Amino acid sequence: MKDTTPRGAAVSATGFGLRGPRGWAFRDIAVTAEPGALVAVEGPSGTGRTCLLLALTGRMRAHSGHAEVAGLRLPAGRGTRRGHMAAVRRISALGPVPGVSELEPSLTVAEHLRERALMERRFGTPPRELLRSRAARAADLRQRVETALEGAGLAPETLPKGSRTTVRDLERLESLRLSVALGLIGRPRLLAVDDTDLKLHGEERAAVWELLTGVAAAGTTVLAVCSQAPPGSVVVRTTAADAAADDGPDGPPGARADSTDRMTEPTDRTADVTDGKTDGKTDGKGVADALAATGRA
């Protein structure tokens, strides 16, 4: 039987930085993480955490230093090879990222799953897989959805209205689990999750870190933005910069990171975003119907 276990992506960066209209979003980032690691981007809100997450997944272009994801080099500057950025996007997936990959509040859990399954069938099928029968491909995709739900710890039948529960009726933890499940359907080598511990406390926060630790242990490297990193994670810390202004390409004299990075005001999160995917809207009648629909022409 073919081994479908995801192979995590190694992540490294040296002197990695991104500058926006109002200064450096992040600067002098240094990190080394093995495949299957849980990487926590720790720091207060507004210190470039989301920009770093998007840059390391090939969705924003950096301006200094370089990074590597699964051996794919992400050099900085206008000369950055977009082919490498596109390759990183193909092996990575986003969980919830405000303004980029948010869930649609009016759609149900089943509709989100059906939409993602249809997108995978249309855009995520390798050419060699087209040699298999349609029924075999549909069965494989149904299995991927079920495996993703299990990996995210989300059981739609336990929700208030089952799979017909809309996103607006989900608790914060349930919504995050759904986003993680949607990301895992594509079997990414790197999964990025923003605002991991936002509005979570106590047992809920512990449950999220247990979830992401499990995803990493299963072989997928996890990059998670948070206010406080969990024990055992690879930590990249972001802090506010002492300098308030950017005096040029390299910033004001002496404006460098303390340990891993130091930032001025954050740039607009949408600047230089290269992932043009948007979420569409579809109808669904439950998870079973959604999964069965993936076999349609």
C-alpha positions as CSV (number, residue, x, y, z in Angstrom):
1,M,0.0,0.0,0.0
2,K,1.2,3.5,-0.8
3,D,2.6,5.4,2.1
4,T,0.6,8.7,2.4
5,T,2.2,9.9,5.6
6,P,3.0,13.6,5.1
7,R,6.7,14.5,5.2
8,G,7.3,17.6,7.2
9,A,9.2,20.5,5.8
10,A,12.5,21.7,7.5
11,V,12.4,25.5,8.1
12,S,15.4,27.8,8.5
13,A,16.0,31.5,8.2
14,T,19.0,33.8,8.6
15,G,18.7,37.6,8.8
16,F,15.2,37.3,7.4
17,G,13.3,40.6,7.3
18,L,10.3,42.3,5.7
19,R,9.9,46.1,5.4
20,G,6.6,47.9,4.7
21,P,5.5,51.5,4.2
22,R,5.8,52.2,7.9
23,G,9.0,50.5,8.6
24,W,10.2,46.9,9.3
25,A,7.5,44.4,10.0
26,F,10.1,41.9,11.2
27,R,13.9,41.9,11.0
28,D,16.9,39.7,11.6
29,I,14.9,36.5,12.1
30,A,17.0,33.4,12.7
31,V,15.4,30.0,13.1
32,T,16.2,26.4,12.5
33,A,13.5,23.7,12.7
34,E,13.6,20.1,11.7
35,P,10.8,18.4,9.7
36,G,7.8,17.7,11.9
37,A,8.6,20.4,14.4
38,L,6.2,22.7,16.2
39,V,7.5,26.3,15.6
40,A,5.9,28.9,17.8
41,V,6.1,32.6,16.7
42,E,5.8,34.3,20.0
43,G,5.2,37.9,20.7
44,P,2.6,40.6,21.3
45,S,0.1,41.5,18.6
46,G,1.4,44.1,16.1
47,T,5.0,42.9,16.1
48,G,5.0,41.4,12.6
49,R,4.0,37.8,13.6
50,T,1.5,37.4,10.8
51,C,3.8,38.9,8.2
52,L,6.5,36.4,9.2
53,L,4.1,33.5,8.9
54,L,3.0,34.6,5.4
55,A,6.6,35.1,4.3
56,L,7.7,31.7,5.5
57,T,4.8,30.1,3.6
58,G,5.7,31.9,0.3
59,R,2.9,34.4,0.5
60,M,4.8,37.6,1.2
61,R,8.2,38.6,-0.3
62,A,10.9,39.4,2.2
63,H,13.4,42.3,1.8
64,S,16.5,41.0,3.6
65,G,18.2,37.8,4.4
66,H,16.9,34.5,3.2
67,A,14.9,31.4,4.4
68,E,14.5,27.8,3.3
69,V,11.4,25.7,3.5
70,A,11.9,22.0,2.5
71,G,15.1,23.0,0.7
72,L,13.3,25.7,-1.3
73,R,15.3,28.9,-0.9
74,L,13.4,32.2,-0.3
75,P,15.9,34.9,-1.1
76,A,14.9,38.5,-0.3
77,G,14.4,41.5,-2.6
78,R,12.9,42.2,-6.0
79,G,15.1,39.5,-7.5
80,T,13.3,36.8,-5.5
81,R,12.4,33.9,-7.7
82,R,8.6,33.7,-7.6
83,G,8.9,30.1,-8.8
84,H,10.4,29.2,-5.4
85,M,7.6,31.1,-3.6
86,A,5.0,29.3,-5.6
87,A,6.6,26.0,-4.8
88,V,6.6,26.8,-1.1
89,R,2.9,27.7,-1.4
90,R,2.2,24.4,-3.0
91,I,3.6,22.4,0.0
92,S,2.2,24.6,2.7
93,A,-1.3,25.4,3.9
94,L,-2.9,28.1,6.0
95,G,-5.1,27.7,8.9
96,P,-7.0,30.8,10.0
97,V,-5.2,34.1,9.0
98,P,-7.3,37.3,9.3
99,G,-7.9,38.9,5.9
100,V,-6.3,36.0,4.0
101,S,-7.9,32.6,4.8
102,E,-10.8,33.3,7.2
103,L,-13.8,31.1,7.3
104,E,-17.0,32.4,5.9
105,P,-19.4,32.9,8.9
106,S,-22.6,32.1,6.9
107,L,-21.4,28.8,5.5
108,T,-21.9,25.5,7.3
109,V,-19.2,23.0,8.3
110,A,-20.3,20.7,5.5
111,E,-20.2,23.5,2.9
112,H,-16.6,24.4,3.9
113,L,-15.6,20.8,3.7
114,R,-17.3,20.3,0.3
115,E,-15.7,23.5,-1.1
116,R,-12.2,22.4,0.0
117,A,-12.7,18.9,-1.4
118,L,-13.8,20.3,-4.7
119,M,-10.8,22.6,-4.8
120,E,-8.5,19.7,-4.1
121,R,-10.1,17.6,-6.8
122,R,-9.7,20.5,-9.3
123,F,-6.3,21.9,-8.4
124,G,-4.6,19.5,-6.0
125,T,-4.6,16.4,-8.1
126,P,-1.1,15.5,-9.4
127,P,-1.1,14.6,-13.2
128,R,-0.1,11.0,-12.4
129,E,-3.2,10.6,-10.3
130,L,-5.4,11.3,-13.3
131,L,-4.4,7.8,-14.6
132,R,-6.5,6.3,-11.8
133,S,-10.2,5.8,-12.1
134,R,-12.6,8.6,-11.1
135,A,-14.1,6.3,-8.4
136,A,-10.7,5.6,-6.9
137,R,-9.8,9.3,-6.8
138,A,-13.1,10.2,-5.2
139,A,-12.6,7.5,-2.6
140,D,-9.1,8.7,-1.8
141,L,-10.4,12.3,-1.4
142,R,-13.1,11.2,0.9
143,Q,-10.5,9.4,3.0
144,R,-8.4,12.5,3.1
145,V,-11.3,14.6,4.4
146,E,-12.1,12.0,7.1
147,T,-8.4,11.8,8.1
148,A,-8.1,15.6,8.3
149,L,-11.2,15.8,10.5
150,E,-9.7,13.1,12.8
151,G,-6.4,14.9,12.9
152,A,-8.0,18.1,13.8
153,G,-10.1,16.5,16.5
154,L,-13.4,17.7,14.9
155,A,-16.5,15.5,15.0
156,P,-19.2,17.3,13.0
157,E,-21.9,15.1,14.5
158,T,-21.2,16.5,18.0
159,L,-21.9,20.1,16.9
160,P,-25.2,21.9,17.8
161,K,-26.7,21.3,14.3
162,G,-24.3,18.6,13.2
163,S,-22.5,19.3,9.9
164,R,-25.1,22.0,9.1
165,T,-23.8,24.2,11.9
166,T,-22.7,27.5,10.5
167,V,-19.3,29.0,11.3
168,R,-20.9,31.9,13.2
169,D,-22.4,29.3,15.6
170,L,-19.1,27.6,16.4
171,E,-17.1,28.2,19.5
172,R,-13.6,29.6,19.0
173,L,-11.9,26.2,19.6
174,E,-14.3,24.4,17.1
175,S,-13.7,27.1,14.5
176,L,-9.9,26.7,14.8
177,R,-10.3,22.9,14.5
178,L,-12.3,23.3,11.3
179,S,-9.6,25.6,9.8
180,V,-6.9,23.1,10.7
181,A,-8.9,20.3,9.2
182,L,-9.4,22.2,5.9
183,G,-5.7,22.9,5.8
184,L,-4.8,19.2,6.4
185,I,-7.0,18.0,3.5
186,G,-4.3,19.0,1.1
187,R,-1.7,16.9,3.0
188,P,0.7,19.9,3.4
189,R,4.3,19.6,4.6
190,L,3.9,22.8,6.5
191,L,0.8,24.1,8.2
192,A,0.6,27.7,9.4
193,V,-1.9,28.9,12.0
194,D,-2.3,32.5,13.1
195,D,-3.6,33.8,16.4
196,T,-3.4,30.3,17.8
197,D,-4.3,31.2,21.4
198,L,-6.5,34.2,20.8
199,K,-9.5,34.3,23.1
200,L,-8.6,30.9,24.5
201,H,-7.9,30.2,28.2
202,G,-7.0,27.3,30.4
203,E,-8.2,24.0,29.1
204,E,-9.1,25.3,25.6
205,R,-5.5,26.7,25.1
206,A,-4.1,23.4,26.3
207,A,-6.4,21.5,23.9
208,V,-5.1,23.6,20.9
209,W,-1.5,23.0,21.7
210,E,-2.3,19.3,22.1
211,L,-3.9,19.4,18.7
212,L,-1.0,21.1,17.0
213,T,1.6,18.9,18.8
214,G,-0.3,15.9,17.4
215,V,-0.3,17.3,13.9
216,A,3.5,17.8,14.1
217,A,4.0,14.4,15.6
218,A,2.1,12.9,12.7
219,G,4.8,14.4,10.4
220,T,3.5,17.9,9.3
221,T,5.7,20.8,10.4
222,V,3.5,23.4,12.2
223,L,4.1,27.2,12.3
224,A,1.9,28.8,14.9
225,V,1.6,32.4,15.9
226,C,0.9,32.9,19.6
227,S,1.3,35.2,22.6
228,Q,3.0,32.5,24.7
229,A,4.8,29.5,23.2
230,P,4.2,26.0,24.7
231,P,7.0,24.0,26.2
232,G,9.0,21.8,23.8
233,S,8.4,24.1,20.7
234,V,11.0,25.8,18.6
235,V,10.5,29.5,19.6
236,V,10.9,32.6,17.4
237,R,10.2,35.7,19.5
238,T,9.1,39.0,18.1
239,T,9.3,42.3,20.0
240,A,8.6,46.0,19.4
241,A,11.5,48.0,18.1
242,D,13.2,50.8,20.1
243,A,13.5,52.9,16.9
244,A,10.3,54.5,15.8
245,A,11.3,55.4,12.2
246,D,12.9,53.8,9.2
247,D,15.8,55.9,7.9
248,G,16.5,53.9,4.8
249,P,16.8,50.4,3.4
250,D,18.6,49.2,6.5
251,G,16.7,51.3,9.0
252,P,18.2,53.7,11.5
253,P,21.7,53.0,12.8
254,G,21.9,50.3,15.3
255,A,18.3,49.1,14.8
256,R,18.9,45.4,14.9
257,A,17.3,42.5,16.8
258,D,18.1,41.5,20.4
259,S,17.9,37.8,20.0
260,T,15.9,36.7,17.0
261,D,14.2,39.8,15.7
262,R,13.1,43.4,16.4
263,M,10.5,45.4,14.7
264,T,9.1,48.9,14.2
265,E,5.4,49.5,13.4
266,P,3.9,46.6,11.5
267,T,3.3,46.9,7.8
268,D,-0.1,46.3,6.2
269,R,-0.7,42.6,6.3
270,T,-1.9,42.5,2.7
271,A,1.2,44.2,1.2
272,D,3.0,41.9,-1.3
273,V,0.7,39.0,-0.6
274,T,1.1,36.7,-3.5
275,D,-1.5,34.1,-2.8
276,G,-4.5,35.1,-4.8
277,K,-6.8,32.3,-3.7
278,T,-10.3,33.2,-2.4
279,D,-13.0,31.2,-0.7
280,G,-16.1,30.5,-2.8
281,K,-19.5,29.6,-1.6
282,T,-21.1,26.2,-2.2
283,D,-24.2,24.4,-0.9
284,G,-24.1,21.1,1.1
285,K,-26.5,18.8,2.9
286,G,-24.1,17.2,5.4
287,V,-20.7,15.7,5.5
288,A,-21.8,12.4,3.8
289,D,-23.3,14.3,0.9
290,A,-20.3,16.6,0.7
291,L,-17.9,13.7,0.5
292,A,-20.0,11.9,-2.0
293,A,-20.1,15.0,-4.2
294,T,-16.4,14.8,-4.7
295,G,-16.9,12.0,-7.2
296,R,-19.0,14.0,-9.5
297,A,-17.8,15.2,-12.9
